[in-house]
Amino acid sequence: MLGLTAFALALGEDSPGAIGVEVANRASAETADLVGLFVNHVPVRVAPRGTGRAAVAAVDEARRRVLPHEHVPFDLVVDLLGPGRAPTSVAFSHLDVRGHSPRLDGVTATRLTPPHNGTAKFDLLLEVLDTEHGLTGAFEYRPERFTAARVAQVRNHWEAALLTLLADPDLPVDARRPDFA
């Protein structure tokens, strides 16, 4: 939840108030034993307040509260809010891939980078992989909503927020907010 909290801080004025967070969507008996990818996003209300430690705990609690609703498609939530009330579709994805290379006797496996089809599924998406070599991330965005310069600014503020949350978790989050003036 540290990465998500830092992302919310980095968004500043562009924060929609709720950020889509990936879930495996295997809570039901019907999908538990199926082979395939059943990923959904749940909207997590993110409003970091207090110290960094308190903000991360609040974001984690907000995520836990929405997990019982992980079966509801994110797009449906946005559509049901209706025109003018739908949030900017901002999403965050975190995947821990440390030590998760497939091991099969007699087979050599190579991790592939999935191809990008040139379209963005969200107005802004931050995908973070936690690897043996540290965090690596990629932004995907709709250019009609975000400029490349603004995404670079969010990236820089996200990195700074991560570092300060780790360095001093008891610092108030208001002291970490980027200056967008």
GUVO-33202 format. One line per 10 residues: number of its first residue (from 1); their letters; for each residue x, y, z of N, C-alpha, C, O. Coordinates in pm, 1 decimal. Layout:
N
NUM) a) X/Y/Z/X/Y/Z/X/Y/Z/X/Y/Z ~ ... .
REM end
This chain:
181
1) mlgltafala) 81.0/-119.6/0.0/0.0/0.0/0.0/85.3/125.9/0.0/35.9/236.4/-22.5 ~ 214.4/107.0/25.7/306.0/219.9/22.1/308.3/283.7/-116.5/301.8/406.0/-129.2 ~ 317.5/200.5/-220.2/321.4/251.3/-357.6/193.9/323.7/-395.6/199.0/427.2/-462.1 ~ 78.9/270.6/-354.1/-49.4/333.9/-382.7/-62.8/467.2/-310.0/-110.8/565.0/-367.1 ~ -20.5/470.8/-184.7/-25.6/595.6/-108.2/62.4/701.7/-173.7/21.5/816.9/-187.7 ~ 183.4/662.3/-213.6/274.6/755.5/-281.0/214.9/802.5/-413.2/230.9/918.8/-450.2 ~ 146.7/714.0/-484.5/83.5/750.6/-611.4/-25.5/855.2/-588.6/-34.8/952.6/-663.3 ~ -107.6/835.1/-486.1/-213.0/932.8/-454.9/-151.8/1068.7/-420.6/-203.2/1172.4/-462.5 ~ -42.5/1068.3/-344.8/24.8/1194.1/-312.0/80.5/1259.5/-437.8/72.5/1381.3/-453.5 ~ 136.6/1179.5/-526.8/197.1/1232.4/-649.4/93.5/1291.5/-743.8/123.1/1386.3/-816.5 .
11) lgedspgaig) -27.6/1236.5/-743.5/-132.3/1287.4/-832.3/-176.0/1427.9/-793.8/-213.7/1507.8/-879.5 ~ -170.7/1457.3/-665.2/-207.8/1591.1/-619.6/-343.7/1631.6/-670.6/-442.6/1563.4/-644.0 ~ -350.6/1741.4/-743.4/-477.3/1796.6/-792.5/-545.6/1705.4/-894.4/-665.4/1719.8/-918.4 ~ -472.4/1612.5/-954.4/-532.5/1520.1/-1050.6/-590.3/1395.6/-985.5/-643.0/1308.9/-1055.1 ~ -581.7/1385.1/-854.3/-633.9/1267.3/-786.3/-785.8/1263.5/-796.5/-852.6/1360.7/-761.4 ~ -841.6/1150.7/-844.8/-986.2/1141.4/-858.5/-1057.3/1110.3/-727.3/-1180.3/1106.7/-723.0 ~ -981.9/1088.0/-621.1/-1043.6/1050.4/-493.6/-1053.6/900.8/-476.3/-1046.3/850.8/-364.0 ~ -1070.0/828.2/-585.7/-1069.9/681.8/-583.0/-979.7/634.4/-696.4/-987.0/684.2/-808.7 ~ -895.6/538.6/-664.9/-802.4/483.2/-763.3/-835.2/335.7/-779.4/-853.1/264.1/-680.8 ~ -843.1/290.6/-904.2/-868.6/149.0/-931.3/-745.9/67.0/-894.5/-634.9/96.7/-938.7 .
21) vevanrasae) -766.3/-36.7/-813.2/-657.5/-123.8/-769.4/-689.6/-266.1/-814.1/-801.2/-314.6/-795.2 ~ -590.5/-332.2/-873.6/-611.9/-468.0/-925.0/-637.1/-568.4/-813.1/-576.0/-563.4/-706.4 ~ -729.7/-659.7/-841.9/-754.7/-774.6/-754.8/-766.1/-897.9/-844.0/-801.0/-887.4/-961.6 ~ -736.7/-1013.7/-787.7/-736.1/-1137.5/-865.9/-876.3/-1183.3/-904.0/-891.7/-1258.4/-1000.3 ~ -978.3/-1140.3/-831.3/-1117.7/-1173.5/-861.9/-1142.0/-1324.2/-864.5/-1205.1/-1376.3/-956.4 ~ -1092.4/-1392.1/-764.6/-1114.1/-1536.5/-753.3/-1182.8/-1571.4/-620.4/-1159.5/-1678.2/-563.7 ~ -1264.6/-1483.0/-573.5/-1330.3/-1503.3/-444.3/-1444.9/-1603.9/-451.6/-1481.0/-1664.0/-350.4 ~ -1502.1/-1622.6/-570.3/-1617.1/-1711.9/-580.0/-1572.9/-1854.7/-610.0/-1468.4/-1877.4/-670.9 ~ -1653.3/-1949.1/-566.8/-1624.5/-2090.3/-591.4/-1621.6/-2121.3/-740.6/-1550.7/-2212.3/-783.6 ~ -1698.4/-2046.0/-820.2/-1705.2/-2070.8/-964.8/-1573.3/-2042.0/-1035.1/-1542.9/-2105.4/-1136.1 .
31) tadlvglfvn) -1494.8/-1948.6/-984.7/-1369.6/-1912.4/-1052.4/-1245.1/-1962.6/-981.1/-1135.4/-1955.1/-1036.4 ~ -1259.7/-2013.4/-860.2/-1143.0/-2052.6/-780.0/-1055.5/-2156.4/-849.3/-933.0/-2147.1/-840.4 ~ -1113.0/-2254.4/-917.7/-1035.2/-2361.2/-979.0/-1016.2/-2345.7/-1129.2/-958.4/-2433.7/-1192.9 ~ -1063.3/-2236.1/-1187.0/-1049.0/-2215.4/-1330.2/-908.0/-2168.5/-1365.3/-841.7/-2100.5/-1287.0 ~ -864.5/-2206.8/-1484.7/-736.6/-2161.4/-1535.3/-762.8/-2035.1/-1616.8/-854.6/-2032.3/-1698.7 ~ -684.6/-1932.8/-1595.4/-701.7/-1809.4/-1670.9/-678.2/-1688.9/-1583.7/-653.9/-1699.8/-1463.5 ~ -685.8/-1575.6/-1646.0/-661.8/-1449.7/-1577.4/-794.7/-1378.9/-1553.9/-864.7/-1344.3/-1649.1 ~ -829.3/-1357.6/-1428.2/-955.3/-1294.1/-1390.8/-925.6/-1170.5/-1307.2/-953.6/-1167.5/-1187.4 ~ -869.1/-1069.5/-1370.5/-829.6/-948.5/-1299.5/-939.6/-843.9/-1311.7/-997.5/-824.4/-1418.6 ~ -966.7/-778.1/-1201.8/-1061.4/-668.3/-1199.6/-996.0/-555.8/-1119.5/-897.8/-578.1/-1048.6 .
41) hvpvrvaprg) -1049.5/-438.5/-1131.0/-1004.5/-325.7/-1050.6/-1117.9/-286.1/-957.2/-1233.9/-279.8/-997.7 ~ -1083.2/-259.8/-832.8/-1181.4/-209.1/-737.2/-1145.2/-64.4/-706.1/-1027.5/-32.1/-689.7 ~ -1245.5/23.1/-697.8/-1215.3/163.3/-665.7/-1187.8/179.1/-516.8/-1273.1/149.9/-433.0 ~ -1068.3/225.2/-485.5/-1028.0/245.9/-346.8/-1022.0/396.3/-321.9/-950.0/469.0/-390.4 ~ -1098.9/442.1/-222.4/-1096.0/584.7/-187.5/-962.8/614.3/-120.4/-928.4/557.0/-17.0 ~ -889.5/704.9/-182.1/-755.0/736.7/-134.8/-748.2/885.7/-105.4/-755.8/968.8/-195.9 ~ -733.8/917.9/21.3/-719.0/1057.2/63.4/-616.4/1059.9/175.9/-652.9/1069.4/293.1 ~ -486.7/1051.4/140.6/-382.9/1044.7/244.4/-386.1/1164.5/337.5/-384.3/1279.6/293.9 ~ -390.9/1134.3/469.2/-393.5/1238.1/573.1/-306.8/1192.4/689.7/-275.1/1074.2/703.4 ~ -269.6/1287.5/772.2/-191.1/1255.0/891.1/-46.4/1227.9/855.0/8.3/1287.8/762.4 .
51) tgraavaavd) 14.3/1137.6/928.7/152.8/1101.5/901.1/157.1/1000.7/786.3/54.4/945.7/746.6 ~ 275.8/977.8/734.4/291.5/877.8/630.1/244.9/740.9/677.6/177.8/668.3/604.3 ~ 280.7/706.6/799.4/241.5/576.7/856.6/89.3/564.5/863.7/33.5/461.1/827.0 ~ 22.3/669.5/910.8/-123.9/667.9/921.2/-188.7/665.0/783.1/-290.6/598.7/763.9 ~ -130.5/736.4/687.2/-186.6/740.0/551.9/-179.7/601.8/486.1/-276.6/557.6/424.2 ~ -66.4/534.4/499.2/-52.2/399.5/441.3/-151.1/303.9/507.2/-213.8/223.1/438.7 ~ -165.8/312.1/638.9/-261.2/225.7/710.3/-404.5/254.0/664.9/-483.3/160.8/648.8 ~ -439.2/381.1/644.2/-574.9/417.1/601.2/-602.2/367.0/459.3/-712.0/319.6/430.5 ~ -503.4/377.2/371.2/-519.0/327.2/234.3/-536.8/175.6/236.8/-620.5/122.3/163.9 ~ -459.8/106.1/319.0/-472.8/-39.2/330.2/-611.2/-77.1/382.9/-672.2/-171.8/333.3 .
61) earrrvlphe) -660.5/-4.9/481.8/-794.2/-31.7/536.9/-901.7/-6.0/431.8/-997.4/-82.8/421.3 ~ -887.1/100.7/354.1/-984.0/131.4/247.5/-985.3/19.2/143.7/-1091.7/-18.9/95.0 ~ -867.9/-33.6/109.5/-860.4/-145.3/14.2/-929.8/-268.9/70.8/-1003.6/-336.7/-0.6 ~ -906.7/-297.7/196.0/-969.6/-415.3/258.4/-1122.5/-403.5/259.8/-1193.0/-503.3/244.1 ~ -1173.4/-280.8/278.8/-1318.6/-260.6/283.6/-1386.3/-288.4/149.3/-1502.5/-328.7/147.0 ~ -1316.4/-267.7/37.5/-1380.2/-288.5/-93.3/-1362.0/-430.2/-147.3/-1428.2/-467.1/-244.3 ~ -1274.1/-510.1/-87.4/-1249.5/-645.0/-139.4/-1374.2/-732.8/-147.8/-1383.0/-813.5/-240.4 ~ -1471.1/-722.1/-56.7/-1591.8/-803.6/-73.2/-1669.6/-771.2/-201.2/-1757.9/-847.5/-240.4 ~ -1638.0/-660.3/-265.9/-1707.8/-618.7/-388.3/-1621.0/-635.1/-512.4/-1649.0/-574.9/-616.1 ~ -1515.7/-716.2/-502.4/-1421.6/-728.9/-613.5/-1483.7/-787.4/-739.3/-1426.6/-773.6/-847.6 .
71) hvpfdlvvdl) -1597.8/-851.4/-728.1/-1662.9/-911.8/-845.4/-1733.9/-808.0/-933.5/-1770.1/-838.8/-1047.0 ~ -1754.1/-685.9/-882.8/-1822.9/-582.2/-960.6/-1721.7/-516.6/-1053.9/-1622.9/-460.4/-1006.6 ~ -1743.7/-522.4/-1184.9/-1647.8/-464.2/-1279.2/-1630.1/-313.8/-1258.7/-1727.1/-240.5/-1239.5 ~ -1505.1/-269.6/-1263.1/-1471.7/-128.3/-1245.2/-1546.4/-41.4/-1345.6/-1597.6/64.7/-1310.0 ~ -1552.8/-86.0/-1470.7/-1623.3/-9.8/-1574.5/-1770.5/10.4/-1538.2/-1826.8/116.5/-1565.3 ~ -1832.9/-90.4/-1477.2/-1972.9/-78.6/-1437.4/-1989.7/27.3/-1328.9/-2084.9/105.2/-1331.9 ~ -1897.7/30.0/-1233.7/-1903.6/131.3/-1127.7/-1897.2/270.4/-1190.0/-1976.3/358.2/-1155.5 ~ -1802.0/290.2/-1282.7/-1787.3/420.0/-1348.9/-1914.0/453.5/-1426.8/-1962.4/566.5/-1419.6 ~ -1969.1/356.4/-1501.7/-2090.7/379.6/-1581.2/-2211.8/412.0/-1492.9/-2292.3/498.4/-1527.5 ~ -2224.8/343.3/-1379.6/-2339.2/365.4/-1291.7/-2337.2/503.5/-1226.8/-2442.0/556.6/-1190.2 .
81) lgpgraptsv) -2218.9/561.2/-1212.8/-2210.8/695.7/-1155.8/-2270.7/798.9/-1249.5/-2315.7/904.4/-1204.8 ~ -2271.9/769.9/-1378.8/-2335.9/856.9/-1476.4/-2247.9/971.5/-1523.2/-2144.2/1000.1/-1463.3 ~ -2290.1/1037.0/-1631.1/-2213.0/1147.7/-1687.1/-2192.4/1259.7/-1585.6/-2284.2/1297.3/-1512.6 ~ -2070.7/1311.7/-1582.6/-2040.7/1421.8/-1492.0/-2009.8/1379.4/-1350.5/-1953.6/1457.3/-1273.5 ~ -2046.0/1254.7/-1313.9/-2017.7/1206.6/-1178.2/-1910.5/1099.9/-1179.6/-1854.1/1066.8/-1075.3 ~ -1881.4/1044.9/-1298.5/-1782.0/938.3/-1307.6/-1643.3/994.3/-1278.4/-1607.5/1101.4/-1327.5 ~ -1565.2/921.8/-1198.4/-1431.0/969.6/-1167.4/-1338.4/953.5/-1287.1/-1364.9/874.8/-1378.0 ~ -1230.4/1028.8/-1285.3/-1124.4/1004.4/-1381.0/-1078.5/862.0/-1356.3/-1059.0/822.4/-1241.4 ~ -1061.1/785.4/-1461.2/-1021.6/647.1/-1439.0/-870.4/638.3/-1424.7/-796.2/631.4/-1522.7 ~ -828.2/638.8/-1300.5/-687.9/625.9/-1264.0/-672.9/492.3/-1193.6/-753.6/457.3/-1107.5 .
91) afshldvrgh) -568.6/417.3/-1230.7/-551.2/283.8/-1172.8/-406.0/261.6/-1132.3/-313.9/326.0/-1182.4 ~ -389.8/167.9/-1039.5/-258.9/131.1/-986.4/-250.2/-19.6/-983.0/-342.8/-87.2/-938.2 ~ -139.7/-71.9/-1030.1/-117.7/-215.8/-1031.1/17.6/-245.4/-968.4/117.3/-182.0/-1003.0 ~ 21.9/-340.7/-876.8/147.6/-381.5/-813.3/155.8/-532.8/-819.5/63.3/-603.0/-778.6 ~ 267.6/-582.4/-871.1/287.5/-726.9/-879.8/425.8/-760.6/-827.2/526.2/-707.3/-874.6 ~ 430.3/-849.5/-728.9/557.1/-894.7/-672.6/602.8/-1015.8/-754.7/541.7/-1122.4/-748.0 ~ 709.4/-998.9/-831.4/758.6/-1108.0/-916.6/894.1/-1159.1/-869.2/962.9/-1229.7/-942.9 ~ 933.0/-1124.1/-747.2/1060.8/-1171.8/-693.8/1056.7/-1322.8/-676.8/971.6/-1376.3/-605.8 ~ 1149.1/-1390.1/-742.3/1161.5/-1535.1/-727.5/1047.6/-1613.7/-787.0/1028.0/-1729.3/-749.4 ~ 971.8/-1556.7/-877.8/856.5/-1625.2/-934.5/882.1/-1674.1/-1076.0/788.0/-1689.6/-1153.9 .
101) sprldgvtat) 1008.5/-1698.8/-1110.8/1037.2/-1751.8/-1243.3/995.1/-1897.5/-1246.3/1023.0/-1972.6/-1152.8 ~ 927.6/-1938.3/-1354.2/883.4/-2077.4/-1362.0/1002.2/-2172.6/-1364.8/1103.7/-2144.1/-1428.3 ~ 989.6/-2285.2/-1296.2/1093.8/-2387.0/-1295.0/1030.5/-2518.8/-1338.3/946.6/-2575.8/-1268.6 ~ 1072.7/-2564.8/-1453.8/1023.3/-2691.1/-1508.3/1143.9/-2775.2/-1548.1/1234.1/-2725.8/-1615.8 ~ 1146.6/-2902.2/-1506.6/1259.2/-2989.6/-1540.6/1277.8/-2999.0/-1690.9/1184.7/-3032.7/-1764.1 ~ 1399.1/-2969.0/-1736.4/1431.5/-2979.8/-1877.9/1383.0/-2866.1/-1965.1/1400.3/-2869.8/-2087.0 ~ 1322.2/-2764.7/-1904.7/1268.0/-2653.1/-1982.4/1331.7/-2523.1/-1934.0/1342.6/-2499.7/-1813.7 ~ 1373.3/-2439.5/-2027.8/1425.1/-2307.7/-1994.1/1315.1/-2206.2/-2021.2/1261.5/-2199.2/-2131.8 ~ 1282.2/-2128.5/-1920.3/1176.1/-2027.7/-1933.9/1238.1/-1888.8/-1936.4/1332.4/-1860.3/-1862.4 ~ 1185.5/-1804.6/-2020.3/1228.6/-1665.4/-2030.0/1108.0/-1575.6/-2009.5/1002.7/-1595.3/-2070.2 .
111) rltpphngta) 1125.3/-1476.8/-1923.0/1016.7/-1382.6/-1898.7/1000.3/-1293.1/-2021.3/1097.6/-1235.2/-2069.6 ~ 880.2/-1282.0/-2070.2/851.2/-1200.0/-2186.6/787.8/-1068.5/-2143.6/716.4/-1061.9/-2043.5 ~ 814.8/-966.2/-2219.4/748.6/-838.7/-2197.6/625.0/-837.5/-2285.5/635.8/-850.9/-2407.4 ~ 506.5/-821.6/-2225.2/385.6/-823.1/-2307.2/385.6/-706.4/-2406.0/429.3/-596.2/-2372.9 ~ 336.7/-731.3/-2526.3/332.1/-622.3/-2624.2/226.8/-519.2/-2584.5/127.0/-551.9/-2520.3 ~ 250.4/-396.7/-2623.1/153.0/-290.8/-2595.8/79.4/-261.4/-2725.3/141.7/-242.1/-2829.6 ~ -52.1/-258.0/-2719.0/-130.9/-238.7/-2840.9/-153.2/-92.1/-2875.8/-224.2/-61.9/-2971.7 ~ -93.7/-0.3/-2799.5/-103.4/140.8/-2832.6/-224.8/212.2/-2776.5/-245.0/330.6/-2803.6 ~ -306.1/141.8/-2698.5/-422.5/206.5/-2638.0/-410.4/201.3/-2486.1/-346.5/111.9/-2430.7 ~ -471.8/296.9/-2420.8/-472.1/301.5/-2275.1/-608.6/256.0/-2224.5/-712.1/299.1/-2275.3 .
121) kfdlllevld) -607.9/169.4/-2124.8/-733.3/119.2/-2067.7/-791.6/217.4/-1965.2/-910.5/212.7/-1933.7 ~ -706.1/305.6/-1914.3/-745.8/403.8/-1813.8/-692.6/539.9/-1856.4/-607.2/549.2/-1944.6 ~ -743.8/645.9/-1793.3/-687.2/778.1/-1819.1/-539.9/778.9/-1778.6/-455.8/837.2/-1847.0 ~ -509.9/712.8/-1665.5/-372.6/701.2/-1617.8/-359.4/571.2/-1540.5/-440.6/541.8/-1452.6 ~ -257.1/493.4/-1573.2/-230.3/366.6/-1505.2/-83.1/362.6/-1469.2/2.7/389.0/-1553.4 ~ -53.9/329.7/-1344.3/82.8/303.5/-1301.2/92.8/155.1/-1270.9/25.4/104.8/-1181.0 ~ 176.8/85.3/-1345.9/202.7/-57.1/-1323.8/340.7/-70.4/-1261.3/439.5/-23.4/-1317.6 ~ 347.5/-134.4/-1145.1/472.4/-149.2/-1071.6/502.4/-297.7/-1054.4/416.7/-375.5/-1012.4 ~ 625.2/-335.3/-1087.5/673.2/-471.1/-1063.3/778.7/-463.4/-954.1/869.9/-380.9/-959.5 ~ 765.0/-550.4/-855.2/863.2/-562.0/-748.6/952.7/-679.1/-787.5/911.5/-794.5/-775.4 .
131) tehgltgafe) 1074.6/-651.3/-834.1/1164.8/-753.9/-885.3/1281.5/-775.9/-790.5/1295.7/-706.1/-690.1 ~ 1365.1/-874.1/-823.8/1485.6/-898.9/-745.3/1577.7/-777.8/-745.0/1659.5/-763.0/-654.2 ~ 1566.0/-691.2/-844.4/1653.6/-574.9/-859.6/1588.6/-445.6/-810.4/1646.4/-338.2/-827.4 ~ 1471.9/-453.1/-750.9/1402.2/-335.2/-701.9/1271.8/-312.6/-775.9/1224.3/-399.3/-849.3 ~ 1214.9/-195.2/-755.6/1088.4/-161.0/-820.9/1114.0/-112.2/-962.8/1210.3/-39.9/-988.6 ~ 1027.7/-152.2/-1053.2/1028.2/-97.3/-1188.0/883.4/-64.5/-1220.9/791.9/-137.9/-1183.8 ~ 864.2/44.2/-1289.3/727.1/87.0/-1316.4/710.8/140.1/-1456.6/807.2/178.8/-1522.6 ~ 587.7/141.1/-1500.0/554.2/196.4/-1630.9/420.3/267.9/-1619.8/327.8/220.9/-1553.4 ~ 412.3/381.7/-1685.8/287.6/456.4/-1691.8/223.3/435.7/-1827.5/291.2/430.4/-1930.1 ~ 92.5/424.2/-1826.5/13.0/419.2/-1948.8/-92.6/527.9/-1931.1/-152.6/539.7/-1824.3 .
141) yrperftaar) -115.2/607.6/-2035.9/-208.6/718.3/-2018.8/-274.1/756.8/-2150.6/-224.2/727.4/-2259.2 ~ -386.7/823.0/-2136.4/-457.3/877.7/-2252.4/-407.2/1019.8/-2275.2/-419.7/1105.1/-2187.3 ~ -350.6/1045.3/-2393.0/-293.4/1178.2/-2417.7/-396.8/1290.1/-2419.5/-360.5/1406.5/-2403.1 ~ -523.9/1258.3/-2438.9/-626.2/1363.2/-2433.8/-655.0/1405.3/-2289.6/-718.8/1508.0/-2266.7 ~ -608.4/1326.8/-2192.6/-630.8/1357.4/-2051.3/-503.1/1402.9/-1979.5/-507.8/1491.4/-1894.0 ~ -389.2/1342.2/-2014.6/-261.2/1374.0/-1951.9/-155.7/1398.4/-2059.0/-152.9/1329.8/-2161.2 ~ -69.7/1495.7/-2035.4/42.3/1519.8/-2126.9/161.7/1436.3/-2081.5/167.7/1392.3/-1966.7 ~ 255.5/1415.3/-2171.4/377.0/1342.3/-2136.1/452.2/1414.7/-2024.0/508.1/1351.0/-1934.7 ~ 453.2/1548.1/-2029.4/520.9/1626.3/-1925.9/453.5/1607.6/-1790.0/522.3/1597.9/-1688.3 ~ 320.3/1602.4/-1786.6/248.3/1583.7/-1660.0/272.8/1443.4/-1604.6/288.2/1426.1/-1483.7 .
151) vaqvrnhwea) 276.5/1343.4/-1692.8/303.2/1206.1/-1647.1/445.2/1196.7/-1591.5/467.1/1129.8/-1490.5 ~ 541.5/1262.3/-1655.4/678.6/1264.4/-1604.3/683.1/1330.7/-1467.0/756.9/1286.7/-1378.8 ~ 604.4/1436.1/-1449.0/597.4/1504.5/-1320.2/538.4/1412.2/-1213.4/589.4/1406.4/-1101.5 ~ 431.2/1340.3/-1247.3/370.7/1244.8/-1153.0/473.2/1136.9/-1117.2/486.1/1099.3/-1000.7 ~ 545.9/1087.4/-1218.0/648.6/985.4/-1192.0/753.2/1037.9/-1094.3/787.7/969.4/-998.0 ~ 803.7/1158.4/-1118.0/905.8/1214.6/-1029.5/852.1/1234.9/-888.3/922.3/1207.7/-790.9 ~ 728.5/1282.3/-876.4/668.6/1303.2/-743.7/640.8/1168.9/-675.8/651.9/1158.1/-553.7 ~ 604.7/1066.6/-753.8/581.3/933.2/-697.0/710.6/879.1/-637.1/710.8/828.0/-525.1 ~ 820.4/890.1/-711.3/949.2/843.7/-660.8/988.6/918.7/-533.9/1034.2/858.2/-436.8 ~ 970.7/1050.7/-535.2/1004.4/1131.7/-417.7/916.3/1094.8/-298.1/965.0/1085.7/-185.4 .
161) alltlladpd) 787.0/1073.7/-322.6/696.1/1036.1/-213.4/733.9/900.3/-154.9/730.7/882.3/-33.2 ~ 769.6/804.9/-240.8/814.0/673.8/-191.3/934.7/688.2/-99.9/938.0/633.0/10.1 ~ 1032.8/762.3/-146.7/1155.9/778.5/-69.3/1130.5/847.4/63.7/1187.7/807.3/165.1 ~ 1045.9/950.3/65.9/1021.7/1020.8/191.7/931.6/939.7/284.9/947.2/947.2/406.7 ~ 837.9/862.7/229.9/755.6/775.1/314.7/843.9/670.8/383.3/821.1/636.3/499.2 ~ 942.7/621.7/312.7/1034.4/523.1/370.8/1132.4/587.3/468.7/1163.1/530.0/573.2 ~ 1181.1/705.9/434.6/1281.5/772.6/517.4/1224.4/823.1/649.5/1289.9/814.8/753.3 ~ 1102.2/875.5/645.1/1043.3/932.5/766.5/892.4/910.0/766.1/816.7/999.7/729.1 ~ 847.5/789.7/807.5/704.5/758.9/804.2/620.5/843.2/899.2/497.7/843.3/889.4 ~ 685.1/915.2/991.6/609.4/997.1/1086.6/597.3/1142.8/1044.0/540.7/1224.1/1117.1 .
171) lpvdarrpdf) 649.6/1176.4/927.1/634.4/1310.9/871.6/491.6/1326.7/820.5/439.3/1235.2/756.9 ~ 427.4/1439.9/846.5/290.8/1459.9/794.0/290.0/1454.0/640.9/381.5/1504.4/575.9 ~ 185.8/1392.0/584.0/180.7/1378.8/438.1/166.7/1513.9/369.4/207.3/1527.6/254.0 ~ 110.7/1614.0/436.4/101.1/1746.1/374.8/239.1/1801.8/341.8/253.8/1880.4/248.2 ~ 339.9/1761.4/418.0/476.4/1807.1/392.7/535.3/1738.4/269.1/638.4/1781.7/217.5 ~ 470.6/1632.0/221.7/520.4/1556.3/106.3/450.3/1594.8/-22.2/498.2/1563.1/-131.1 ~ 337.6/1662.8/-10.7/259.7/1693.1/-130.1/340.2/1779.9/-226.5/402.5/1878.1/-186.0 ~ 338.0/1742.3/-355.7/411.8/1821.7/-452.1/348.7/1959.1/-471.7/228.5/1977.6/-452.7 ~ 431.1/2053.1/-509.3/383.5/2188.3/-537.1/347.2/2195.6/-685.0/434.5/2184.5/-771.1 ~ 220.1/2214.0/-714.6/174.4/2216.6/-853.2/158.4/2358.1/-906.7/107.8/2377.5/-1017.2 .
181) a) 200.8/2455.6/-830.1/188.0/2595.5/-873.6/279.1/2624.5/-990.6/281.8/2737.0/-1040.5 .
REM end
